[in-house]
Amino acid sequence: MIRAVLGVVAGLCAAVLTVMAVQALGHALYPYPADVDLSDPEQIARVFPVIPVAAKLFVVAAWFGGALIGAAAAKAIVGRSWAAWAIAGFIVVGAVMNLFVIPHPVWMQLSAVIAPLLAGVIANHLVGRGGRAPSAEPGDAAL
């Protein structure tokens, strides 16, 4: 039980740090105008429609990357797929909450759900049961 709790907490930490890192890279490459206070959601909402699509793609990449890294970490520690799905679910909830604060285009609204869930699928596939990457059995055919 303790391993499960610590695994999910570690996965959440990894997810949040990944989201922050990807978002920071996006802001460095595509900064908001100097007169925008980033702590004020109303000001961000005002300029969000005119920021470049590439900057918005960094937001989606942050959702995907955070869910992927966090889910993989959680599953590697816990050894069960539900841990990865828990992290992907947390990222979906966080992304959807963001949609209520800042208006996003429809493609981003869809991505807020699809990107983290896709990352959960990939993380579950990449990290095998018990935290090991899946390996071919001696009788398996190479793909």
CORCORNOR-V999007 format. One record per pair of residues at least 4 apart in sequence whose C-alpha atoms are under 6 Angstrom apart, sorted by the first residue. I is the first residue (numbers start at 1). J is the second residue. If there is no record, write none. Layout:
i=I j=J
i=I j=J
This chain:
i=3 j=7
i=4 j=78
i=6 j=10
i=7 j=74
i=7 j=77
i=7 j=78
i=8 j=74
i=11 j=70
i=11 j=71
i=11 j=73
i=11 j=74
i=12 j=70
i=14 j=70
i=15 j=66
i=15 j=67
i=15 j=69
i=15 j=70
i=18 j=66
i=19 j=23
i=19 j=62
i=19 j=66
i=20 j=24
i=22 j=62
i=26 j=30
i=26 j=55
i=26 j=58
i=27 j=31
i=30 j=55
i=41 j=45
i=44 j=48
i=45 j=102
i=58 j=62
i=61 j=65
i=62 j=66
i=63 j=116
i=64 j=115
i=64 j=116
i=64 j=119
i=66 j=70
i=67 j=71
i=67 j=88
i=67 j=116
i=67 j=119
i=68 j=72
i=68 j=119
i=68 j=123
i=71 j=84
i=71 j=87
i=71 j=123
i=72 j=76
i=72 j=123
i=74 j=78
i=74 j=83
i=74 j=84
i=75 j=79
i=75 j=80
i=75 j=81
i=75 j=83
i=75 j=84
i=76 j=131
i=79 j=129
i=79 j=130
i=79 j=131
i=85 j=89
i=85 j=120
i=88 j=116
i=88 j=117
i=88 j=120
i=91 j=95
i=92 j=113
i=95 j=112
i=99 j=103
i=111 j=115
i=114 j=118
i=119 j=123
i=126 j=133
i=127 j=131
i=127 j=132
i=127 j=133
i=128 j=132
i=128 j=133
i=128 j=134
i=136 j=140
